[in-house]
């Protein structure tokens, strides 16, 4: 039960972009360095995110990417749906299910799908960046005391 | 992110066993016939579940399996984690990170940890007994519908 590399890296890269894009667009080279993701891989991820309308590209020598919407209007669910497909804990189920299989579906798989999607679509990039900023500040403070 | 076939089959097999073991032992062959899961696959799953004390067995001519605890005391979480290892959506929640990022400064680790909490709370709060009750309810409704048409 794992999230794919694409989903993991993509979400992390977008938090990085949001965190650093206050002064304008961010180049993929910088994100790649900070997040230790290969540039090639990031290019694929951002191409998919651009097509989905979540980021815009800025062309030119100083080119890069910016968010297409405000961080509070982009959710983790939006990003993961583009990179992983809509979350579903099981593949589409066959039609002729036994009462036992239906019971598992009603009490386990369907509630998981519902609650996980709620969680993903209720978490915005703004939330994730706030968290990230706190982590960085905490780490910097402890560095200061050492 | 999907649950593995092993996880799905483990739930189906334990449910089948629980529903057919009133006072008697159930053999792998019986479960296989009813669930359409191959005996070989079932042996592997049942072996793991036995190690985790979710099932217990008796050897011999009339040997077989039964639940290792009451159905109301066995959670879906216990069954799934027995065969899946854990439910973590990303490795770094339980093991060393292989991505080169300091976990304490990772931009998304807290998010994934929250997702794990969602999975845990649903599976931990659902018991085998609830699944059995739901299954019986569904069977009853099916029979009611059949009788209505006859």
Interface residues (C-beta under 8 A of the other chain):
Chain A: X1 X2 X3 X4 X7 X8 X11 X12 X15 X16 X19 X35 X36 X76 X84 X87 X88 X89 X90 X91 X98 X99 X100 X101 X102 X103 X104 X106 X107 X108 X109 X111 X112 X115 X116 X119 X120 X123 X128 X131 X132 X135 X136 X139
Chain B: X1 X2 X3 X4 X7 X8 X11 X12 X15 X16 X19 X35 X76 X84 X87 X88 X89 X90 X91 X99 X100 X101 X102 X104 X105 X106 X107 X108 X110 X111 X112 X114 X115 X118 X119 X122 X123 X126 X130 X131 X132 X134 X135 X136 X138 X139 X142
